[in-house]
Amino acid sequence: MNTKKLKKFFMIILFGLSIWVFSNSSQAAYVSVKPSTTSASPGQTVTLTVSSDCVGRVNLSVSNGSLSANKVWVEGGSATASITIGNSGTATVTATPENGAMSNGGVDVPVSATSASISIKTASNNTNNTSNPKTTTNPEPQKKSSNANLSNLGIRPNDFSGFKAGTTTYNVTVPKNVEEVEVYAKAQDSKAKVAGTGKKKLQEGKNTASVTVTAEDGTKKTYTINITRSATEENDEDEETDDPEADDNNETDTTEAKGLSELKIGNLELSPTFRTDIYEYTAKYIGEDTKLEVSTITTEDDYTIEVTGNEDLKEGENIITILVSDAEGNNVATYQVTVNKSLAQETLPENQDENGMKILGIVVGVVIVLIIIFLIVRHRRNKKWEEEYSTPFSTLNDDDNIYKNQLEDFDENMKPTKRKENRDSRQDKKAAKEEYLNNFNSNNDEYPEWQEEKVRKRRTKGKRFK
């Protein structure tokens, strides 16, 4: 192949690959959300601007506030919505492209979620701002709390109901197959310390679990749970087989469980699927929000809800607890959701892997093309060599036919059939070969012109490999 044509071919391939890489890289997209202010008072309405270089629907969610719209359509650069700020802390707005992708030039490209925060001004801050800056007061030392009460207490599994902060002794019976329970408790005062929680092995018969609460000022209070482990197995299968009506009653008991009839943690998927009589769940969250939206519906209208553990979510494992109490303040049920939080940036390596695979594909493609070109050039060179040198005696004239005949006779003698005939007499074969070569050399002396032609051919052949 001509060198100029080969260079031109390479340039065309590299130009095409450059266009392909540029077209893929140009599809990178983003979405952003920006509030009109980063600091607002409780109840204030703040405008949100959602921007993107793509076209598509963006879902909005907020913690510690309410939105005018949960979805906006971004086309032409941006779209707007508004948020009503909550009471205190920080309001965080998250913008998530629907299905994680938006349209860029008619092609769906992945777009990551983004968020923005608005700090909420407290009433104390407003009072300090309007007070006379020259007036200073020395705050009185705060008195340490003596609150040693629990706000919740129970075991898992086979939890009991009817907890009251003033009641310190509880009795519960568990089946024989329950060999271990976990005792959980939460103090009313965040500065109080709780001891005695965690897993506890059970023996058959009566077991005692004690939980001690130490208030900030040192006041102590002990709660006792008497756990009786049954000595006999309950044959539920026999009851289901022998008494079908009992099975129906069991189903009724499940549906009539008290507590929550619905539980949602933002847009997270709970595992297992929520049921009123299931009290422990896990969920995964990817993002930067420090608080998630908890949506609940109670089985009774007069039940009250208290959510704890949903403030200042950290990266890793977080436990959100939902306490359900009746009108008298008695604990009805306790639900716990373990949320495993990871930052949004952790999804970037996946995109990096995708880009790496694209680059690897390009490199492999270039290598394959180079190999094909090399094979084509090599094939053409071999073909030309074969045409020029496959018949070394093609230039001999008619007077040299005698040497052609001698060479043909030599080839004939070297065929397998001839070798087979002479295999029993290798010495005779060697002698015949030597005799033939001697005759061949002696005959060459009579034809010096042929010898010169042969030397000339060898010199030409040697130049070709320089």
N, C-alpha and C positions, 0 to 999 in steps of 0.2 A: 504493500500500500504506500502511496506517495506520502512523504513526510508532511507536506503542506496540507494535504487532505486530512491526514490524521490529526494535526493540530486544530484544524477547523472543526473536525468532529468533536474533539474534546471541549472546545469553547462552546459549542452548541449545547452539549450535555450540562456543563457547569452553569450556563445561563439559565437553562430550564430548571435546574435544581434550586438556583437562587430565587427564581420567581415563586417556586412552590413553597420554600421556607418562608419567604416574606408574606405570602398570602395567608399562611397558617398563623404566623406571629401577629398579623394585623387584626386577628379576630379576638385578641385579648379584650376583656370588657370589665366594667366596674359598676358599682352602685353605691351611692353615699346618701346619708340623711343628715341634715343640718338644721338645728333649731334657730329661731330668730334671736334667742338669747340663751346664755348658759346659766343664768341665775334668775329665779322667778319666785313669787310669793305663793303660798297655798291658795288653790282655786283659780289662779291666773291662767289665761289661755295663751298658749305660745304657738306660733306658726312653724310648721315643719316643711322643709324643702327637700324633696327626694330627687336626686339627679343621677343620670346614667348616660353613657354613650351608646346605649342599646335601646331596644323597644321591647316592652313587655309589662306584665303585671308584677307588682311588688307588694308582698304582705307586710303589714305593720303590726307590731306588738309593743306593749308598754308595761313597765312595772311602776307602781306608785303613781297612777294617773289614769285618765281615760282618753280615748282617741275619738275624733270626729268620724273617722273611717278606718276600717281595718285593712283595706286594699286600695291601691292607687294604680292608675295606668300611666306609665312613663313613655312619652313619645314627644320628640322634639327637644329633648334635653332634660326636662324636669317636670315635676308635679308637686302639688301642695296638699297639706292636711294640717290639722290642728290638734293640740293636746291640752287637756285641762289638768293642771298640776295637782298632786296629792297634798297631804298635810305636812309631812316632814321627810327629811332624808334626801334621797336622790331619785329623780325620775329618769329612767333609761328607756330609750326608744330603739327598737331593732327593726331594720329593714331587710327582708329576706326575699329574694327573687322566687317567684312561684316555680316549684319543681327544680329549683337550683340553677335555672338557666334563663337566658334572654336572647332575643333575636338581634343579630349583628349582620346586616346586609343580607337578610334572608336565611342566615345560618344560625342555629341554636348553639350558643357557647356557654360554658359554665361560668357562673358569677357567684362570688362568696357573699355571705351576709355581712352587714355592717351595723354599727350602733352608735348612738350619741347620748350623752348624759346631761341632765339639767339639775343643778343644785337648788334645793328648796330653802328659801329664807324662813327661819323660825321666828315666832313672835318675840322671843327674847332678844334676837338680833335686831328686830325692828325697834324694840323699846330702847335698846342701847344706842341705836343710831339717833333717836330723837332726844335722848337725855343730854343734860349739860356735860360736856366732856371734862369740864374742870371739877365736877363733883365726883368724888371717889368714896366708896363705902367698903368697909372691911367685912367680908362675908362671915357669918357665924359658923363655927365648926359644926359639921353635920354629925348627928348622933347615929351611932352604929345600929343597924337593924337587928331586932331580936326575933325576926320571923323565921321559924324553923318548920314551917308547914310544907307539905308536898302539894303540888298541883295535879299530880298524876302518879299512879302506882299500879303495877300489874305484872303478869308473867306471860311468856310465850313459849309453847302454845298453850291452849286451853285457858285463856285469860278469863278473869271474872269481871263482873260489873258492879256498880253501886259504890264506887270509891267516893269518900268524903274526906276532906282535909282534917276534920276533927276526929275521925275514926281511925284508931291505930292498930286494930286487929282484924284480920280477914281470914276466912276459911274457904278452901277450894279443893275439889277432888279431881284427880286426873286418871286416865286409864292406865292399865298395867304396862302397856307398850311404851309409855312415855318415861324414858329413863333420865331425861335431863330437861330442865327448863331454864329460861333466861329471865331474870328479874330486872325490870326497868322502872325508873322513877325520875321525877323532875321536881325541883324545888320551886316554890312560888317566888322566892327572892333569888335573883341571879347571883348575888354575892354569897349565898349559902352553899355549903358543901354537902354532897350526898355520898354516903358510903354503904356498901352492901349489895350493890347491883351486879349484874353479870350472870354467867352460867352457873348452875347448881345441879349436882348429881342427886338423883332421888333413889331412896330405898323403898322397899315395899312397906306400906304403912304410913305413919305420920312423919313429915319432915317440916322443919321450921326455917324460914328465911327472914332475916331481920335487916331493915334498912334504917340507917341513922342519918338524921339531918342536923348539921351544925350551922347555926345562924352566924351572922357577921360578928355579933358581940359575944359568941361562945355558947349561946343557948342551944341545947340538944333536945332532940325528939326522936323516938324510935317507933317505927311501924313494923308490925309482925304479920307475916303471911304463913298460915298453917296449911301445908300442902299434903294431902293424903293420896298416896298412890295405891290404886286398887290391887288386891292380891289375886283376882281372877280376871280372865280375858272375857270381853264382851263379844258374844257371837252375833255380830251384826248380819252375817250372811244368812244364818238360819232364820233370823227374824224377817229378812227380806223374802226368803223362800216360803216360809210357812204362813206369813201374814202379809198379804199384798196391801192391805189397808195401812199397815204400819209404814210401808214404803211411801205411800202417799202422804202420810203424816210427816215423815222425815223431809220430803220435798217442801212441804208447807212450812216446816220450821226454818229451812234455809231461806225461803223467800221472805219470811217474816223476821229475819234478823234485823236488829236495830242499829242505827248509826248513820251511815251515808248510803244514799241510793245512787249517787254519782260523784266521781272524783276525777278531776283533770288537772294536770300540772303543765300549764302552757300548752304547747303542741307536742309534748313528749309522749312516747308510747310506753305504757306501763306494762311491766311483766311481773306476775301473770296478768291476764285481763281482769279489770276491776269487777269485784263482787262484794256485796255488802258484808258477807261473813269472812272475807279474806282481809287481813289487816297488815300484811307486809308486801311491799312492792319494790322493784328496782327500775331505774330509767337512766338513759344516757342523754347528756346535754352538751352541745358544742356551741360555744359562744362566749361573750364577755360579760353578760348580765350578772349582777350580783344578787338579783332577786327575780323569782319566777312568779307568774300569775297562777294562783291556786283557785280553782273553781269547784264548788261543792254544792250538793243538794242533800238535805237531811231527810231521813225517813219520817220524821215528825216535825210539824211546823214550829213547835215550841223549843226545839233543840237549838243549842248555841254551839258555835264553832270557834276554836282557838288554834291558830297556826303558829308553830314555833320552828326555828331552824331554817327559815326562808330568808334570813337577813345575812348579807355579806357572804354569799356563796363563794367558796374557795375552789381552786383547781384540785381535782381529786374527788374523794368521797364526801358527800354532804347528806345529812339525814333531816328530812322535813317531817315533822310530827303534826298530825291533825287530831285534836282532842274534841270529842263530841260529848256534850253534857246536857242534862235535862233542865227543866225550868227551875229545879231546886238546887242546881249546881252539882248534882251527882254525875260522876263519869259514866257514860253509856258505852263508849267504844273509843279505841285509840288506833289510828292508822299511821303507819310509818312508811315513807318513800325514800329509799336510798338513791340519791342522784349522783351519778359519776360525771363530773364536769371536766371538760377539756376545752382549751382555748381554740378559737377559730383558726389560728395560724397553724394548728396541727394538721389541717387538711391540705396545707400547701405541698408537703412532700408527694402527695398523690399526683398533683399537677406536674410537679417536677419529674416524677417517674414517667408521666405521659410524654413530657417534652423530651426526656432522655430516650424513650423508645423511638420517638420520631427521628431524633438525631442518629440513633443507631441504625434505623432503617435507611436513612440517607447514605450513611457510610457504607453499609452492606451493598446498597444499590450501586454506588460508585465502584466498589471493588469488583462486583460482578461484571459491570460494563468493561472495566479495564481488562479483566480476564478474557472476556469474549474478544476484545480487540486484539489482545496478544495472540490468541489462538488463530484468529483470521490471518494476521500478518505472518505467523509462523507457517501456517498451511500454504500460503502463497509462495513463501520463500522455498519451502521444501518442494513444491510442485515445479517451480522454475529450475531448481537444482536437479530434479529428476529428469526434466526435459533436456537439460544441457549435458548431464554426465551419466545418465543411466546406461548409455551405449558407448563405452570408451573406444571401441574399435570401429565406429561408424565412419571415420574419416579415412580408413585404409582404402587403397586403390585395389583394382582387380588383381594386380600382380602379387598381392599379399594373401590371396585366398588359401595358400598352402598353410599359412600360420593360423588362419581361422579354423581350418580342418584339424590341425594339431590341437588347438585349444578345445575344440568340440570333442575330440577323442579323449582329452584329459578329463573334461567334465563328465563324459560318459563313463569313464573308468571310476569316477568318484561317486557315481550313483549308488544307492543302497543295494541294488541287485548285484552290481559288480563287487562291492565290498563284502557282500555275503558269500560270493563265490571264493573270495581270497582270504576269508577270515581264518582258515586253517593254516595259512602260510603267510604270516605277516612279514617275514623276512623277504620273500619273493615280491610281495607288494611294494615294500620299501625300495628294493633294488630296481623294480620296474619304474617306479616314480623317479629315482635318481637317473636312470638311463634316459627317461623321457626328458627331464630337465637338462641333461647334458646335451642331448641332441638339439633341444630347443635353443640353447645358448650357442652351440656351434653353428646352427643355421642363421642365427642373428648376425654372425660375423659377415655373412655373405650379403646382408641387406642393411648397409649402414644408413640408408635414407630412412628406413622404418624406425631405426634406433633414434635418429635425430627427431623425428616426428613425435616419438614417445616421450623423449626428454622434454620437448617443448610443451607437450600436454601436461606433464607433471608440474612444470614451472607455472603454467597458467592456473592450474588447480591450487597451487600453493598460494598464489597471490590472492585468491578469492577469500581465504581465511585470515588474512592479515587484519 
